[in-house]
Amino acid sequence: MSLSSSTNECRLSVVVIVHNMYREAPRTLHSLSPAYQQNVSARDYEVVIVDNGSTLPLPPEVLEGAGENFRSFYLEDASPSPAHAINFGVSKARGEYVGIMIDGARMVTPGVLHHALLALTSFARPVVGTLAFHLGPNLQNLSQHEGYDLQVENRLLDSIGWPEDGYRLFEIATLAGSSEYGWFLPMAESNCLFMTRALFDELGGFEERFCSPAGGFANLDFYYRACQLRDSQLIMLLGEASFHQIHGGVMTNCTAEDGQRTWARYDEEYRKIRGAHFSWPTRKPMLLGELSEAAIPWVEKSCHAYRHRTIVPRSDG
């Protein structure tokens, strides 16, 4: 089934923010390409890459290899926070729907765009989220102290033959702290989030007062506000997810002690902006999607989390 627009304009614009991700960004972009994504074509969507002041821009061949529906912008006077870069990227978007990936080191599964478009076109005011995973045997701020590094991750991806079957990413990953309760309970944020352009504008985009490196709680804040949208439909893509590559991220790849201190700083910035400390959304999502064999163990873990639910915020992504 084609979900293409009847005009020359694409339906969906996916905005991806990158910063000094020379190893990671090519994989992320390939995972968004028509060669990898299933049941969509280059006519259905575009990918808008915003390079948020990398030391060197991504090489042209990375874009040339991704597809004709990829466009790239480089911000020279970039803020340490990606909030402005996201708003800039959406301002360049052509689609009536937008997808936001604040972290260009996160690869996605092959059905993300097809199922996102299906959800977006089936509801009046849709907010469509995905679970987040870390590649590796544990949360990366823990596994990096047990020998997990770039080379180990490269070998791990080679071991599943990526990108031949993108769903095998589930076999070599663990749930991120913000998604630790799985598919059936609220999560703190989505690192691959979709909605109508009208809803993005209704929210006022990302709050640019979040100026901490990596954005602080900008992504959590945006997702929280999206969950509160009046008369909206919150949909989770069952069987799809994003997978974080290790790259020295501010929260995902720091020590546990540094993570606690950074969380406290971010929470204080949030309090100054919003007048209260951050709390998880409580809204449960509807589910839409299909299950691969590799995702079944995570459905089982999600069921276990649902049966023993007590949500306590975690200080990692």
Beta strands, then each sheet from edge to edge (+ up, - down):
strand 1: 12-18
strand 2: 45-51
strand 3: 70-74
strand 4: 97-101
strand 5: 106-108
strand 6: 126-135
strand 7: 173-175
strand 8: 193-196
strand 9: 233-244
strand 10: 286-289
sheet 1: 3+ 2+ 1+ 4+ 8- 6+ 7-
sheet 2: 3+ 2+ 1+ 4+ 8- 6+ 9+ 5-
sheet 3: 3+ 2+ 1+ 4+ 8- 6+ 9+ 10+
end
